[in-house]
């Protein structure tokens, strides 16, 4: 069983560019079933690190990948 990690979440954000908070957790988008607590933790960490950002004024909460997140995804792909 694959568990959610930063690489999986960054890859999903790169693929989709922008996802609502509800869509991020769908296994069709992540490729794994995500535990809500784990997903929230990784989203907070990626936001704090500048890898994703929240779109202002958009309801429901919507995340988008940043250039920094794309570069991190490329780096992780080569590990």
N, C-alpha and C positions, 0 to 999 in steps of 0.2 A: 504494500500500500504506500503510495506517495503522499507525503504530508506537505502542507503549504510552506513555502519558504520565500525569501526575498526574490530569488531568481524567477520563480514561477509567477509571482505577482508583477514583477517588472516586465517580464515577457508578455503577459496578458495586457498590460497597459500599453506597451509598445505596439502590439498587434491592433488594439482597438482605439488607441490614442485618448479617447474620452469615454468614461463609464460612470453611470450613477452608482451610488453606494449599494443599491439593491442588485444591479447587474454585475458588479465586481464579484460578489459572493457566489454567483451561479457556476456550477461545475462545468457547464458548457463553455464558459469564458476562461476559467482557470485550468480546466483539465483535471481537477481534483475536487473532492468535496472539502470545503473549508469550514473549520470550526470558527464561529463568530468571534470568539475571544482572540484567536490567533490572527484572524483577518484584521480586526480592529488594531491589534498590536502592530502588525506590519504596516498598515496604512499610516498610523501615527508616526512610526519610525521613518518611513519613506517621505512623509510630509516634512518632518523635522529636518531630515537630511537634504531637502530640496530636490528630491527625485520626482515627486508629484506635487501638484498644487490643486487647490479647490477653486472652482470657478465662482466668482462673486455673483451674488444675486440669483443664482440658479437653484430651483427647488424641483426635485429633491437634490440633496448634496451630490455634486458631480466632481469627479477627479479627472485630471488630465496629466499626462506624462510631460516632464520638462526635458530640455536638452541634456541636463545633467543626468536624468534618469535613463535617457537613451544611451548616453555614453557608458553608464554603469552596466546596462544590459549588454552592450557590445563587449565590455571587459569581461563580464561573467561568462559570456558565450565562449570565450577563449580559454577559460580555466579548465 
